[in-house]
Amino acid sequence: MASEERSEDMRRFLDRLRRDDSGQDATEYVLLVVLIALAITAGMTVLATGINGAFSNASETLNSTAGGS
């Protein structure tokens, strides 16, 4: 008997949860922020690789110039 009552309570809770859309906007904003953060992270990775390459080239140039004198 108690398990039937808990089962009915769970059904009511899930039904209310399914009909309630008050948190939907917040969830959509969170997903949007996450997607933007992922895009920024990917862009920063590409940028960091480019900057690292530029400094490596500058370092090699300076070392070869200094070593050649």
Rosetta blueprint (number, residue, H / E / L):
1 M L
2 A H
3 S H
4 E H
5 E H
6 R H
7 S H
8 E H
9 D H
10 M H
11 R H
12 R H
13 F H
14 L H
15 D H
16 R H
17 L H
18 R H
19 R H
20 D L
21 D L
22 S L
23 G L
24 Q H
25 D H
26 A H
27 T H
28 E H
29 Y H
30 V H
31 L H
32 L H
33 V H
34 V H
35 L H
36 I H
37 A H
38 L H
39 A H
40 I H
41 T H
42 A H
43 G H
44 M H
45 T H
46 V H
47 L H
48 A H
49 T H
50 G H
51 I H
52 N H
53 G H
54 A H
55 F H
56 S H
57 N H
58 A H
59 S H
60 E H
61 T H
62 L H
63 N H
64 S H
65 T H
66 A H
67 G H
68 G H
69 S L
